[in-house]
Amino acid sequence: MKEVPALLRLVCLILMLATAGPAMAAGPLKIGFSLALTGGLASGGRQILAAIELWRDDINARGGLLGRPVVLDFYDDQSNPANVPAIYTKIIEVDKADLVVGPYGTPLVAPAIPIVMRHDMVTIGILALAANAHFHYSKFFDMLPVGQTPKRALSAGFFAVAAQAAPKPRTLAIIAADSEFSKNTADGARANAKAAGFEIVYDKSYPASLGDFGPILRAVKAIGPDILYVAAYPPDTVGIVRAASEIGMTPKIFGGNMIGLTITPLKIQLGPLLNRIVNTDIFLPAPSFNFPGVADVLRRYQARAAREGLDPLGYGFVPFGYAAMQVLGEAVARTNSLDADKLAAYIGAHRFATVAGEIAFGKNGEWKQSRIITTQFQHVASHSLEEFKDPTKHVILWPPALKSGDLIYPYAVGHK
């Protein structure tokens, strides 16, 4: 009889271990990242966070990944590249994230790549221009539709449109922020401009901290170029557009790649000053961008944005934040694995149907095909949000397959 309690204890222990295994395996699957939630890039970063959280809720409603609920482990990098290496080191080494994504933006993605490389993990950078051009890391993928010539892709349409204007403009001024993204953009603009036969008569960068754009624009005005091409981040955009109006800039074409013009509150601030500006974009609510699921994601985001004070529309950021997670989630589900080699091989070899459209990745993790659009603001009459819900106020000029309007030319006629 004395043997019975010992036998029972052994049976109980075996049963406990048998039931504990699945429970332990069903622990949360942690995805780590940083985003710019404060600082100059916060408007985009906060939109992307909302998109990632929508994806998390959706994937968990379907049972999670690998039978495990997804949890997000994220930090505010404060729009400061210097913060990124320590954050990603902590996410990987201390927090023990199963997967990583991000960050958002070229100057923040670039310092994350060496940390991810060192730990041999996969990541999907969000809206980063040519961030992997120097590293050539085979497990990096980019959620930006620039194709296989990323630096030139952002201005290819701009100069194609300019070359077709009549009379054709001849001279060009380029001003760009002293940041990696803007420098990459300006490099591409120079190459495209020279290929199209434009003469560059002014080419300067300005410090990211610059607050008064009057002097640099007066210098441009004194030269009198036919085209003014600007590569600028959101904090600069409003200052540049306002200064151009105040000093009476009269180029035939004014625009470029001003990221601030993808942010709805900044567009509302500028209102009619936007008219005739030609700018790069990556998503507009046009029929050609009505990809499966995107309307629902934007509808739910916009409801949340109204409650939380986010960008009220989310067009240029939300689809790409959500799509990055769709790609990563599909790779995990289809490989039934968290192994970085398997995930990278799957992502590199397959096409993905996402809310940002169909995506396939090529060299350096860039999209195989560019889907950059060149747009123009037209007939904006007020500072109302409704202006920027109206597709006739922001039309696609290029590429021809997506075109929704014609260039109004020249810029100066509408801004005298």
Secondary structure, DSSP 8 states (H G I E B T S, - for coil): -THHHHHHHHHHHHHHHHHHHHHHHTS-EEEEEEE--SSTTHHHHHHHHHHHHHHHHHHHHTT-BTTB-EEEEEEE-TT-GGGHHHHHHIIIIIS--SEE---BSHHHHHHHHHHHHHTT--EEEES-SSTTTTT--TTEEEES-BTTSHHHHHHHHHHHHHHHSSS---EEEEEEESSHHHHHHHHHHHHHHHHTT-EEEEEEEE-TT----HHHHHHHHHH--SEEEEEE-HHHHHHHHHHHHHTT---SEEEEEEGGGGSHHHHHHHGGGGTT-EEEES--SSGGG--TTHHHHHHHHHHHHHHHT--SS-TTTHHHHHHHHHHHHHHHHHHT---HHHHHHHHHH-EEEETTEEEEB-GGG-BSSB--EEEEE----SS-GGGGG-TTSEEEEESGGG--S-----TGGGG-
